[in-house]
Amino acid sequence: MARKKNSGVDPRYLDKERASLVRKHRKSVFFNKRELAAIDEYCKLFGVRSRSALIRQATMEHVLKELDENHPTLF
């Protein structure tokens, strides 16, 4: 009988954490033919299966980088 490893973390906390990561908000993006062809070529070349994950990751990396570089300062 396999025993489940106890991580020592409250299961209710883990459930709450998982629930906070559920994506509920939809945004639409339009691409022209050349942009879509570039995305398709990239996915084909690098074996990307989920274009939405690729676009989400690229967008969030850019957003977080800009926020980090342009954070408000007091002086």
Secondary structure, DSSP 8 states (H G I E B T S, - for coil): -------SS-HHHHHHHHHHT-----------HHHHHHHHHHHHHHT---HHHHHHHHHHHHHHHHHHHT-----
